[in-house]
Amino acid sequence: MTKFTPFWWDDQPQFENTDELPLSADIVIVGAGYTGLSAALTLSKSGKNVIVLDSEMIGFGASTRNGGMLGSGHKVSTDQAKKKYGEVIAAEIHIEANASLAFTSNLIEENNIDCEFQICGRLRTSWLPQDQVDMSDNLKKLKAIDHFNSKMISPDRMSKSIKTDLYFGGQFYQDHGSVHPRKFHYGLLKLALEAGAKIFGNRPVIEVNKSSKIKQSGFDVVTSSSTIQCKQVLMATNGYTQSNLSKYLSRRILPVPSFVITTVDIGKDKVQSLLPGGHCMVETRKRYCYYRPTPCGKRIMLGTRAAMHSISAEEALPTLRKMLIEIFPSLVDVEISHCWTGFTGFSFSQLPNLSINKGIYSALGYCGNGVAMAPYLGHMAALKMLNPDQKVTIFEQTPLQTRPYYFGKPWFLPIVSLYFRGFDILDYYRRKKSIKKI
């Protein structure tokens, strides 16, 4: 029987704070995911009185629903970044993406966070022969900017990493890793609590207003039960940003769903026979399947796009199962133990952003690459709040954009789903055509 809750949630502790909400703080953070907890940790260590509020139970959102892949990537190529931002900013984006991986890896290791962290590497597989050429060209450009521990894998050597005939080689990122995302989140939560942050779940923020008190600069953070007065506010809501709370941010962040499954226990030998390299895997095709062994090494986890709009995990399950069997035909009779969904936050620039609007800070827009970037940008947001006049990250220069047709409710995503289905058909057609040429 398939469970329609995250595999990562099984047998994990649930933090709950039943204390009364304080009526004042130096800083209120809205959102208790990786971003909010990391910011709370840094700010609390700096002596600030910090309150973190989440509308759901602590650990409800994407921080505990993701695939647990720890990488430095983002969805914008070097050429795209150069065209849009110029060569200098494009180079800094690449350098800082690598810095996010180093930051989060060090955060885990230096604080002994028990989250089954492994530096297992990530292999990006080529759906088409041309993808292999394009990745190789881009890798040369990246290595010209900064040291980058990555290499190309030729088609004849793919069997050392994965047993499938589906791909035409790949690019291996040697420093990338994996975590148990729920355990990582809980470890970060404990660090923030130990540093002095006060963290509350099931405390939705209704609105944030400029302080009503005369001669006092700051904000009134209104919840259903009380109002908290504070000097600064950080929005760390990403794919769970609500338009009733921030019309500005909700117009600039798209809540795009992701869908994930895990197999039942198929044994370590079976998993190793299919994924002998033990790497995290991602694809170049638009369907963008990503998969890995679970930390126990006895199951395979796979995520993919079942739709661009919100559908239930039950509806998504047949699509995910189909993708799993396409990659690993020998799993045709294997049952699925868990299937779940959650929202990632996509910016229109496809890059993260740290900014301030009407005095309210925000850090969000990870586009499905938040496991390393979210803790990093949360930390950077904290540094910015401590030193507002200082530039702390290149992601202050990747501005949040909106579109004239978007007002916080993504009515057009079902249409986008159809658009991407067309891309899927095109991907298969191009693949078939490429194979005929070989």
C-alpha positions, 0 to 999 in steps of 0.5 A: 500500500503506497503512502502519500506522505514523504518517505523522509517523514517516517519515524522522525521527531516532530518539534512543537512549541506550545509557549505563548508568542512573545509580543516583541523581538528584534527580528521576525522570520516568516518561514521555518524551512532551511532559509528561515532556520539558517538566518535565525541561527546566524542572527541569534548567534549575533545576539539578536532576539529572533522569532521564527513563525511558520503557518504549518507544523515545523518542517511541513514544506519543501525543506523536508519534501525534496530529494535531498540532493546537495549541489551547487547548480542553478538553471541558468547557463553561463551564456544565458547569464552573460547575455542577461547580466554581463560577464562579471555578474555571470562569473560571480553567479557561478563562483557563489553557486559553488560557495553555497555547496561549500557553506552547507557542507561545512555547516553539516560537518562542523556542527555534526548534524546527523543527516546521513550526509554523503559526498557521493557526486552527481551525474547529469545524464545526456538525453541527446548526443548534442546535450553531451557536446553542450555540457562539455562546452559549458564545462570548459567555460565554467572552469575558465571562471573558477576551479570546478571539480567536474568532468565529462563521462563518455557513453562507454563509461556510463555503466560504472555509474548506472545500468541503463541504455537510456543516456549518451554520457554525462557530466559528473560533479564530484563534490556534490552530495546527498542528505536525509532532508528531514534529518538535515532540517531537524538538525538545523532547527536544533542549532537555531533553538540552541542559539536562542531563536524562538520557533513556532509552527502553526502560527500563520502570519496574517499581515506585516505592517509598518509599526503603528507606534509613533516615533518607532521604526519597525513592523507589526507582525499580525498573527491570529492570536497576537501582534509582534512588534519588531525592528526587521522582518525576513520573508523566507516562504519560497514556494509557499508564499501567499498573496494575502501576506505579500502581494509583492513577493507572490507576484514574483515567485511561482509555486511549481509542484514537484513529485517524488516516489520511493520504491519498497525495500528492494535490497542493497544488491539490487540498488547497487546493480542499478546504480553502482556509482551510488551517485545522485542522478539528474537529466538534461531532458525537459522531463527532468527526472532526478533519482538516487539511492535512499540513505539506507541503500535499499530503495530508489527515490525518483522525482520528476515533473508529473505536471506544472500545476498542482495535482494530487500525489495519487494522480501523479503516481502513474506518471512517476512509476512510468518514468522509473520503469523507463529508466530501470525496466527491471523494476516493472513489478516493484511496488511504490512505498511512498508518493508525495508532492510539494512546492518549489519556488521559481523566480522568473529569472530562474535564479535565487534572490535576496532583496528588500522591499518597503523595508521587508527582506526576502530570500527565496527563488531556488527553482528546485536547487535549494538544499545547498542554496537555501541555508546559504542564502538564509545566512547571507540574508542574516548578514545583510540584516546585520549590515544593510549597507553592505553587499553580501551576495551576487544574488542581490543583483538578480532582481525579482521580476514579475509578468503583467499577467501574474498576480499571485495565482498561477492560473496559467500553469495548467496551460504550461503543463500542456506546453511541456507535454509538447516538449516531452513529445519533441524530446522523444522525437529528437532522441529517436532521430539522433539514434537513427544517425548513430 
